[in-house]
Every structure is written in structure tokens, then in C-alpha cells.
């Protein structure tokens, strides 16, 4: 998120809006945006409805649920349900006509679309 924050002015110059979507309850999403100093909106996808529409939801297996609990990670409180589900991290570029022009999905949450790659796609769309 911080890497995208660093290119926010470049995104604005390309007339692109950046929006993050989180499974956390609205208060948690707002707190995250504030504590991270994000200049873009972080929306709350309670129940992973949007993530489910994109086929991006996975249920944590019991051993991982136990590990989360041992480490004090309370998804039940954060997400407002007992589903123990998380969205698979993804980045989409959606044009003004609603067409998905780029989809980057990686089950390993540490792998994200590089901001430079995002800017290149947006620049290409702006020039088209």
C-alpha cells in the first residue's frame, strides 16, 4: 500500500483513481488508511462479497486458524464474521468502460504488482 501511495501523484496525473478493498469492517479499513497515511480510499468488503465475485476468496484451514489465534490475529473481530476467509491479493486496472485491462493475482500476499508496471499500463491506456 505504501508503494502505491508513493506514486499517487503520478496516478492522479494519468487521471486514474486508486481504491483498495479490504475484508475488514469499515472502522478497521478507515483506521488502516489513517495509520498508514494513505491518500486513497480503502473500502470495506464485508463478507468478501466483491472478492467472491472475482473468485478471490480462500478459507483458512484449521491449522492456520489455530496459528492465527496463537499469534493474536483475530479475523473474527476484524472482519465481523466467523468465516475465517481472506481475499487473495489482486490488482485490477478497469477502464472507463468497465473493461478489465489488467489483472494481477498472486496467492502469496508478499507478491504485488509493482507500481511501475501499474503506471506503464495506465500510461498506455492514456495514450490509446
MMTF fields as JSON, N, C-alpha, C and O atoms, coordinates in Angstrom:
{
  "mmtfVersion": "1.0.0",
  "mmtfProducer": "UNKNOWN",
  "numBonds": 511,
  "numAtoms": 512,
  "numGroups": 128,
  "numChains": 1,
  "numModels": 1,
  "chainsPerModel": [1],
  "groupsPerChain": [128],
  "chainIdList": ["A"],
  "bondAtomList": [4, 2, 8, 6, 12, 10, 16, 14, 20, 18, 24, 22, 28, 26, 32, 30, 36, 34, 40, 38, 44, 42, 48, 46, 52, 50, 56, 54, 60, 58, 64, 62, 68, 66, 72, 70, 76, 74, 80, 78, 84, 82, 88, 86, 92, 90, 96, 94, 100, 98, 104, 102, 108, 106, 112, 110, 116, 114, 120, 118, 124, 122, 128, 126, 132, 130, 136, 134, 140, 138, 144, 142, 148, 146, 152, 150, 156, 154, 160, 158, 164, 162, 168, 166, 172, 170, 176, 174, 180, 178, 184, 182, 188, 186, 192, 190, 196, 194, 200, 198, 204, 202, 208, 206, 212, 210, 216, 214, 220, 218, 224, 222, 228, 226, 232, 230, 236, 234, 240, 238, 244, 242, 248, 246, 252, 250, 256, 254, 260, 258, 264, 262, 268, 266, 272, 270, 276, 274, 280, 278, 284, 282, 288, 286, 292, 290, 296, 294, 300, 298, 304, 302, 308, 306, 312, 310, 316, 314, 320, 318, 324, 322, 328, 326, 332, 330, 336, 334, 340, 338, 344, 342, 348, 346, 352, 350, 356, 354, 360, 358, 364, 362, 368, 366, 372, 370, 376, 374, 380, 378, 384, 382, 388, 386, 392, 390, 396, 394, 400, 398, 404, 402, 408, 406, 412, 410, 416, 414, 420, 418, 424, 422, 428, 426, 432, 430, 436, 434, 440, 438, 444, 442, 448, 446, 452, 450, 456, 454, 460, 458, 464, 462, 468, 466, 472, 470, 476, 474, 480, 478, 484, 482, 488, 486, 492, 490, 496, 494, 500, 498, 504, 502, 508, 506],
  "bondOrderList": [1, 1, 1, 1, 1, 1, 1, 1, 1, 1, 1, 1, 1, 1, 1, 1, 1, 1, 1, 1, 1, 1, 1, 1, 1, 1, 1, 1, 1, 1, 1, 1, 1, 1, 1, 1, 1, 1, 1, 1, 1, 1, 1, 1, 1, 1, 1, 1, 1, 1, 1, 1, 1, 1, 1, 1, 1, 1, 1, 1, 1, 1, 1, 1, 1, 1, 1, 1, 1, 1, 1, 1, 1, 1, 1, 1, 1, 1, 1, 1, 1, 1, 1, 1, 1, 1, 1, 1, 1, 1, 1, 1, 1, 1, 1, 1, 1, 1, 1, 1, 1, 1, 1, 1, 1, 1, 1, 1, 1, 1, 1, 1, 1, 1, 1, 1, 1, 1, 1, 1, 1, 1, 1, 1, 1, 1, 1],
  "groupList": [{"groupName": "UNK", "atomNameList": ["N", "CA", "C", "O"], "elementList": ["N", "C", "C", "O"], "formalChargeList": [0, 0, 0, 0], "bondAtomList": [1, 0, 2, 1, 3, 2], "bondOrderList": [1, 1, 2], "singleLetterCode": "X", "chemCompType": "L-PEPTIDE LINKING"}],
  "groupTypeList": [0, 0, 0, 0, 0, 0, 0, 0, 0, 0, 0, 0, 0, 0, 0, 0, 0, 0, 0, 0, 0, 0, 0, 0, 0, 0, 0, 0, 0, 0, 0, 0, 0, 0, 0, 0, 0, 0, 0, 0, 0, 0, 0, 0, 0, 0, 0, 0, 0, 0, 0, 0, 0, 0, 0, 0, 0, 0, 0, 0, 0, 0, 0, 0, 0, 0, 0, 0, 0, 0, 0, 0, 0, 0, 0, 0, 0, 0, 0, 0, 0, 0, 0, 0, 0, 0, 0, 0, 0, 0, 0, 0, 0, 0, 0, 0, 0, 0, 0, 0, 0, 0, 0, 0, 0, 0, 0, 0, 0, 0, 0, 0, 0, 0, 0, 0, 0, 0, 0, 0, 0, 0, 0, 0, 0, 0, 0, 0],
  "groupIdList": [1, 2, 3, 4, 5, 6, 7, 8, 9, 10, 11, 12, 13, 14, 15, 16, 17, 18, 19, 20, 21, 22, 23, 24, 25, 26, 27, 28, 29, 30, 31, 32, 33, 34, 35, 36, 37, 38, 39, 40, 41, 42, 43, 44, 45, 46, 47, 48, 49, 50, 51, 52, 53, 54, 55, 56, 57, 58, 59, 60, 61, 62, 63, 64, 65, 66, 67, 68, 69, 70, 71, 72, 73, 74, 75, 76, 77, 78, 79, 80, 81, 82, 83, 84, 85, 86, 87, 88, 89, 90, 91, 92, 93, 94, 95, 96, 97, 98, 99, 100, 101, 102, 103, 104, 105, 106, 107, 108, 109, 110, 111, 112, 113, 114, 115, 116, 117, 118, 119, 120, 121, 122, 123, 124, 125, 126, 127, 128],
  "secStructList": [7, 2, 2, 2, 2, 2, 6, 2, 2, 2, 2, 2, 2, 6, 6, 7, 7, 7, 3, 3, 3, 3, 1, 1, 7, 2, 2, 2, 2, 2, 2, 2, 2, 2, 2, 6, 6, 7, 1, 1, 3, 3, 3, 3, 7, 4, 4, 4, 2, 2, 2, 2, 2, 6, 6, 7, 3, 3, 3, 7, 7, 2, 2, 2, 2, 2, 2, 2, 2, 2, 6, 6, 7, 7, 2, 2, 2, 2, 2, 6, 1, 1, 7, 7, 3, 3, 3, 7, 7, 3, 3, 3, 3, 3, 7, 6, 6, 1, 7, 3, 3, 3, 3, 3, 3, 7, 1, 1, 6, 6, 7, 7, 7, 7, 2, 2, 2, 2, 2, 2, 2, 2, 2, 2, 2, 2, 2, 7],
  "xCoordList": [0.822, 0.0, 0.868, 0.573, 1.941, 2.822, 3.485, 3.708, 3.802, 4.419, 3.46, 3.883, 2.194, 1.206, 1.011, 0.806, 1.072, 0.968, 2.066, 1.835, 3.247, 4.373, 4.182, 4.816, 3.316, 3.079, 1.705, 1.219, 1.091, -0.265, -0.339, -1.304, 0.652, 0.632, 0.714, 0.063, 1.507, 1.609, 0.283, -0.118, -0.391, -1.705, -2.702, -3.489, -2.659, -3.542, -3.286, -4.229, -2.018, -1.663, -2.213, -2.502, -2.355, -2.912, -4.434, -5.063, -5.005, -6.444, -6.961, -7.985, -6.224, -6.594, -6.929, -6.283, -7.92, -8.297, -7.823, -8.019, -7.206, -6.736, -7.674, -7.959, -8.145, -9.042, -8.576, -8.344, -8.442, -8.121, -9.405, -10.305, -9.474, -10.645, -10.16, -9.252, -10.78, -10.366, -11.566, -12.686, -11.35, -12.456, -12.791, -13.767, -11.986, -12.217, -13.486, -13.938, -14.044, -15.181, -14.78, -13.592, -15.743, -15.401, -14.48, -13.581, -14.675, -13.803, -12.361, -11.434, -12.164, -10.817, -10.169, -8.984, -10.934, -10.407, -10.016, -8.965, -10.862, -10.576, -9.348, -8.494, -9.261, -8.101, -6.819, -5.8, -6.863, -5.688, -5.255, -4.074, -6.201, -5.879, -5.273, -4.325, -5.813, -5.308, -3.92, -3.03, -3.727, -2.436, -1.327, -0.165, -1.671, -0.679, -0.505, 0.367, -1.333, -1.239, -1.566, -0.936, -2.555, -2.901, -3.755, -4.672, -3.453, -4.199, -5.23, -5.714, -5.567, -6.6, -7.574, -7.279, -8.713, -9.789, -9.542, -9.083, -9.851, -9.824, -11.261, -11.802, -11.858, -13.251, -13.342, -12.404, -14.463, -14.69, -15.583, -16.677, -15.112, -15.855, -16.277, -15.741, -17.244, -17.697, -18.252, -19.081, -17.78, -18.206, -17.518, -17.87, -16.548, -15.811, -16.721, -16.46, -17.77, -18.726, -18.079, -18.241, -17.349, -16.697, -15.603, -15.499, -14.793, -13.724, -14.306, -13.731, -15.432, -16.08, -16.542, -16.429, -17.062, -17.49, -16.324, -16.51, -15.127, -13.933, -13.24, -12.188, -13.811, -13.212, -11.934, -11.026, -11.855, -10.622, -10.708, -10.011, -11.539, -11.681, -11.178, -11.461, -10.422, -9.988, -10.253, -10.126, -10.618, -10.915, -9.66, -9.021, -9.315, -8.134, -8.376, -9.427, -7.428, -7.575, -7.404, -6.753, -7.994, -7.94, -6.554, -6.447, -5.475, -4.169, -3.742, -3.091, -4.119, -3.776, -4.651, -4.187, -5.903, -6.777, -6.163, -6.112, -5.699, -5.054, -3.827, -3.619, -3.012, -1.812, -2.175, -1.545, -3.181, -3.639, -4.061, -3.686, -4.834, -5.302, -4.127, -4.094, -3.16, -1.976, -1.21, -0.636, -1.202, -0.452, -1.295, -0.837, -2.526, -3.381, -3.998, -4.416, -4.057, -4.687, -6.162, -6.5, -7.013, -8.436, -9.241, -9.795, -9.3, -10.066, -11.554, -12.25, -12.05, -13.466, -13.826, -14.822, -13.028, -13.285, -13.029, -13.81, -11.935, -11.566, -12.572, -12.917, -13.043, -13.909, -15.39, -16.238, -15.705, -17.106, -17.874, -19.103, -17.168, -17.849, -16.918, -15.736, -17.459, -16.669, -16.295, -16.084, -16.213, -15.947, -14.484, -14.186, -13.573, -12.139, -11.745, -11.1, -12.154, -11.827, -11.03, -11.198, -10.171, -9.417, -9.461, -9.578, -9.367, -9.259, -7.82, -6.868, -7.683, -6.361, -6.0, -6.806, -4.812, -4.446, -4.481, -4.007, -5.047, -5.169, -5.167, -5.556, -4.722, -4.766, -5.396, -5.038, -6.344, -7.036, -6.95, -7.016, -6.805, -6.983, -8.259, -8.378, -9.196, -10.502, -10.683, -10.595, -10.937, -11.04, -12.406, -13.267, -12.585, -13.829, -15.059, -16.174, -14.866, -15.989, -16.288, -17.208, -15.506, -15.715, -15.004, -15.276, -14.096, -13.357, -12.085, -11.33, -11.856, -10.639, -9.487, -9.46, -8.534, -7.39, -6.152, -5.228, -6.14, -5.028, -5.563, -6.319, -5.157, -5.484, -4.205, -3.603, -3.798, -2.617, -3.073, -3.574, -2.898, -3.329, -2.192, -1.593, -1.899, -0.873, -1.289, -1.509, -1.393, -1.814, -0.827, -1.195, 0.41, 1.405, 1.257, 1.626, 0.718, 0.4, 1.627, 1.474, 2.818, 4.03, 4.337, 5.116, 3.733, 3.958, 2.83, 1.677, 3.168, 2.177, 2.625, 3.805, 1.68, 2.002, 2.895, 2.565, 4.004, 4.912, 4.245, 3.622, 4.369, 3.772, 4.221, 3.424, 5.475, 5.956, 5.18, 4.885, 4.85, 4.071, 2.647, 2.079, 2.082, 0.75, 0.767, -0.107, 1.76, 1.863, 2.043, 1.485, 2.806, 3.02, 1.706, 1.434, 0.904, -0.384, -1.293, -1.938, -1.34, -2.196, -1.73, -2.549, -0.428, 0.125, -0.273, -0.651, -0.183, -0.596, -2.061, -2.425, -2.897, -4.324, -4.573, -5.415, -3.828, -3.992, -3.593, -4.165, -2.619, -2.122, -3.007, -2.944, -3.823, -4.649, -5.812, -6.595],
  "yCoordList": [-1.188, 0.0, 1.256, 2.241, 1.19, 2.364, 2.616, 3.766, 1.548, 1.713, 2.416, 3.25, 2.09, 2.768, 4.207, 5.097, 4.439, 5.796, 6.68, 7.855, 6.117, 6.883, 7.329, 8.29, 6.645, 7.027, 7.665, 7.775, 8.079, 8.63, 9.869, 10.028, 10.738, 11.926, 11.539, 12.156, 10.526, 10.065, 9.453, 9.623, 8.746, 8.192, 9.316, 9.258, 10.339, 11.488, 12.148, 12.538, 12.276, 12.882, 12.069, 12.62, 10.774, 9.901, 9.805, 9.012, 10.602, 10.645, 9.251, 8.785, 8.618, 7.291, 7.378, 8.11, 6.642, 6.589, 5.268, 4.208, 5.342, 4.149, 3.903, 4.797, 2.665, 2.268, 0.909, -0.009, 0.789, -0.503, -1.084, -0.351, -2.405, -3.085, -4.078, -4.872, -4.02, -4.853, -5.606, -5.097, -6.814, -7.544, -7.042, -7.485, -6.124, -5.631, -4.793, -4.217, -4.739, -3.867, -2.43, -2.107, -1.555, -0.183, 0.551, 1.267, 0.398, 1.076, 0.603, 1.407, -0.681, -1.217, -0.72, -0.388, -0.664, -0.16, 1.305, 1.718, 2.092, 3.506, 3.696, 4.533, 2.928, 3.015, 2.664, 3.334, 1.624, 1.23, 2.367, 2.71, 2.947, 4.044, 5.22, 5.846, 5.518, 6.646, 6.358, 7.205, 5.177, 4.872, 4.748, 5.021, 4.343, 4.219, 5.52, 5.616, 6.523, 7.801, 7.704, 8.359, 6.882, 6.667, 7.812, 8.278, 8.255, 9.321, 8.806, 9.555, 7.541, 6.96, 6.191, 5.858, 5.924, 5.303, 3.812, 3.105, 3.352, 1.926, 1.544, 1.935, 0.783, 0.378, -0.935, -1.732, -1.152, -2.361, -3.318, -2.951, -4.525, -5.581, -6.62, -7.728, -6.247, -7.125, -8.416, -8.394, -9.525, -10.83, -11.234, -12.25, -10.454, -10.754, -10.892, -11.715, -10.11, -10.236, -9.924, -10.672, -8.819, -8.447, -9.453, -9.914, -9.789, -10.771, -12.095, -12.748, -12.485, -13.737, -13.632, -14.599, -12.469, -12.273, -12.444, -12.89, -12.087, -12.21, -13.563, -13.803, -14.442, -15.759, -15.694, -16.5, -14.741, -14.489, -14.746, -14.094, -15.672, -15.943, -17.34, -18.294, -17.445, -18.768, -18.881, -17.917, -20.072, -20.352, -20.894, -21.815, -20.316, -20.766, -22.173, -22.431, -23.079, -24.429, -24.364, -23.455, -25.335, -25.315, -25.095, -24.326, -25.731, -25.461, -23.984, -23.45, -23.345, -21.937, -21.053, -20.042, -21.434, -20.717, -20.774, -19.763, -21.947, -22.1, -21.206, -20.57, -21.154, -20.324, -18.843, -18.111, -18.406, -17.019, -16.716, -15.689, -17.609, -17.396, -17.33, -16.469, -18.237, -18.243, -16.93, -16.473, -16.331, -15.083, -13.84, -12.717, -14.044, -12.915, -12.206, -11.054, -12.885, -12.306, -12.722, -13.887, -11.756, -12.034, -11.638, -10.54, -12.535, -12.253, -12.123, -11.39, -12.82, -12.747, -11.31, -10.771, -10.701, -9.321, -8.342, -7.416, -8.551, -7.617, -7.637, -6.589, -8.835, -8.975, -9.054, -9.003, -9.179, -9.173, -10.429, -10.401, -11.547, -12.817, -13.952, -13.736, -15.139, -16.301, -17.209, -18.408, -16.641, -17.44, -17.859, -18.854, -17.13, -17.41, -17.508, -18.462, -16.49, -16.383, -15.099, -14.104, -15.15, -13.98, -13.87, -14.874, -12.641, -12.497, -12.757, -12.461, -13.306, -13.437, -12.049, -11.435, -11.539, -10.2, -10.106, -10.995, -9.022, -8.817, -7.323, -6.503, -6.997, -5.618, -5.645, -6.457, -4.737, -4.649, -3.232, -2.264, -3.12, -1.847, -1.998, -2.868, -1.135, -1.171, 0.165, 1.221, 0.118, 1.365, 2.015, 1.482, 3.151, 3.924, 3.183, 3.459, 2.252, 1.47, 0.251, -0.512, 0.068, -1.074, -2.338, -3.419, -2.216, -3.377, -3.555, -2.605, -4.768, -5.067, -5.126, -5.983, -4.21, -4.117, -4.809, -5.135, -5.031, -5.728, -6.414, -5.831, -7.664, -8.398, -9.055, -9.867, -8.698, -9.295, -9.971, -9.315, -11.29, -12.07, -12.995, -13.663, -13.029, -13.931, -14.367, -13.533, -15.662, -16.183, -15.842, -15.841, -15.555, -15.153, -13.649, -12.844, -13.28, -11.879, -10.952, -9.733, -11.514, -10.686, -10.233, -9.301, -10.883, -10.545, -9.652, -10.075, -8.44, -7.466, -6.872, -6.919, -6.32, -5.641, -4.443, -3.622, -4.352, -3.227, -1.937, -1.912, -0.877, 0.4, 0.846, 1.413, 0.598, 0.981, 0.247, 0.827, -1.011, -1.774, -1.23, -1.155, -0.856, -0.253, 1.049, 1.286, 1.886, 3.162, 2.954, 3.712, 1.949, 1.678, 1.314, 1.784, 0.489, 0.102, 1.32, 1.53, 2.112, 3.304, 4.318, 4.957, 4.463, 5.365, 4.887, 5.687, 3.585, 3.035, 3.28, 3.573, 3.166, 3.429, 4.915, 5.267, 5.771, 7.211, 7.626, 8.562, 6.937, 7.261, 6.659, 7.087, 5.673, 4.986, 5.84, 5.403],
  "zCoordList": [0.0, 0.0, 0.0, -0.676, 0.774, 0.83, -0.518, -0.896, -1.244, -2.564, -3.523, -4.323, -3.446, -4.288, -3.833, -4.658, -2.537, -2.011, -2.609, -2.897, -2.793, -3.324, -4.77, -5.205, -5.522, -6.924, -7.118, -8.243, -6.032, -6.106, -7.0, -7.747, -6.935, -7.797, -9.269, -10.112, -9.577, -10.964, -11.419, -12.57, -10.525, -10.855, -11.115, -12.061, -10.265, -10.461, -11.81, -12.498, -12.192, -13.48, -14.653, -15.716, -14.457, -15.5, -15.397, -16.097, -14.536, -14.284, -13.903, -14.402, -13.016, -12.529, -11.048, -10.298, -10.642, -9.232, -8.653, -9.248, -7.5, -6.8, -5.628, -4.832, -5.547, -4.471, -3.965, -4.751, -2.658, -2.05, -1.471, -1.064, -1.443, -0.901, 0.147, -0.102, 1.321, 2.452, 3.007, 2.964, 3.527, 4.135, 5.545, 6.149, 6.057, 7.411, 7.495, 6.505, 8.687, 8.931, 8.622, 8.663, 8.312, 7.923, 8.898, 8.458, 10.188, 11.147, 11.011, 11.113, 10.784, 10.61, 9.341, 9.338, 8.251, 6.983, 7.118, 6.629, 7.782, 7.979, 8.863, 8.574, 9.926, 10.821, 10.078, 10.246, 9.26, 8.486, 7.569, 7.515, 6.855, 5.934, 6.691, 6.215, 7.858, 8.642, 9.212, 9.127, 9.789, 10.411, 9.372, 9.673, 8.163, 7.092, 6.315, 5.451, 6.619, 5.928, 4.45, 3.621, 4.125, 2.721, 2.189, 2.866, 0.988, 0.348, -0.635, -1.484, -0.525, -1.376, -0.499, 0.648, -1.053, -0.295, -0.074, -0.971, 1.126, 1.449, 1.781, 2.816, 0.894, 1.054, 1.808, 1.806, 2.445, 3.22, 2.432, 2.006, 2.249, 1.552, 2.584, 2.626, 3.411, 4.486, 3.888, 2.978, 4.413, 3.916, 2.622, 2.023, 2.189, 0.951, -0.26, -1.137, -0.319, -1.428, -2.776, -3.74, -2.833, -4.095, -4.429, -5.565, -3.439, -3.661, -4.147, -5.018, -3.59, -4.009, -5.464, -6.216, -5.867, -7.26, -8.232, -9.364, -7.782, -8.618, -8.423, -9.016, -7.608, -7.384, -6.568, -6.77, -5.647, -4.922, -3.419, -2.642, -3.007, -1.573, -1.268, -1.993, -0.175, 0.284, 1.778, 2.533, 2.169, 3.571, 4.236, 3.726, 5.374, 6.105, 6.645, 7.231, 6.46, 7.019, 8.545, 9.06, 9.264, 10.739, 11.343, 12.298, 10.837, 11.448, 11.345, 12.243, 10.239, 10.072, 10.964, 11.491, 11.127, 12.066, 13.462, 14.163, 13.86, 15.175, 15.291, 16.324, 14.236, 14.247, 14.372, 15.135, 13.63, 13.73, 15.168, 15.734, 15.738, 17.116, 18.083, 18.963, 17.924, 18.795, 18.708, 19.697, 17.533, 17.333, 17.593, 17.384, 18.05, 18.389, 17.198, 17.308, 16.062, 14.875, 14.906, 14.696, 15.169, 15.369, 14.128, 14.063, 13.152, 11.936, 12.209, 11.505, 13.216, 13.561, 13.937, 13.456, 14.784, 15.196, 14.047, 13.83, 13.316, 12.242, 11.095, 10.55, 10.726, 9.559, 9.903, 9.012, 11.189, 11.598, 11.28, 11.215, 11.078, 10.853, 11.265, 11.53, 11.314, 11.739, 10.572, 10.755, 9.385, 8.189, 8.071, 7.409, 8.69, 8.561, 7.093, 6.659, 6.347, 4.93, 4.696, 5.401, 3.702, 3.283, 1.766, 1.063, 1.266, -0.183, -0.626, 0.097, -1.811, -2.427, -2.947, -3.646, -2.624, -3.086, -4.612, -5.32, -5.088, -6.528, -6.825, -5.994, -8.021, -8.504, -9.886, -10.74, -10.083, -11.365, -11.9, -11.142, -13.204, -13.885, -14.693, -15.555, -14.391, -15.051, -15.758, -15.131, -17.064, -17.813, -17.617, -16.918, -18.233, -18.052, -18.558, -18.116, -19.473, -19.998, -19.129, -19.421, -18.054, -17.164, -17.609, -17.086, -18.569, -19.072, -18.252, -18.05, -17.785, -17.031, -18.023, -18.907, -17.872, -18.778, -18.226, -18.971, -16.916, -16.278, -15.034, -14.257, -14.862, -13.636, -13.148, -13.85, -11.946, -11.334, -10.055, -9.143, -9.988, -8.829, -8.428, -9.271, -7.129, -6.626, -5.223, -4.345, -5.024, -3.723, -2.61, -1.435, -2.967, -1.975, -1.744, -2.599, -0.593, -0.308, -0.388, -0.474, -0.359, -0.439, -1.859, -2.059, -2.84, -4.249, -4.74, -4.824, -5.056, -5.525, -6.85, -7.198, -7.575, -8.823, -8.508, -7.651, -9.192, -8.994, -9.461, -10.522, -8.686, -9.096, -10.493, -11.241, -10.851, -12.187, -13.276, -14.321, -13.046, -14.024, -14.123, -15.213, -12.996, -12.985, -13.778, -14.611, -13.516, -14.228, -15.726, -16.52, -16.126, -17.552, -18.243, -19.348, -17.601, -18.179, -18.294, -19.322, -17.24, -17.251, -18.293, -18.954, -18.435, -19.435, -20.834, -21.69, -21.051, -22.34, -22.636, -23.775, -21.633, -21.818, -22.108, -22.934, -21.418, -21.622, -23.033, -23.592, -23.605, -24.948, -26.051, -27.203, -25.694, -26.701, -27.175, -28.019]
}
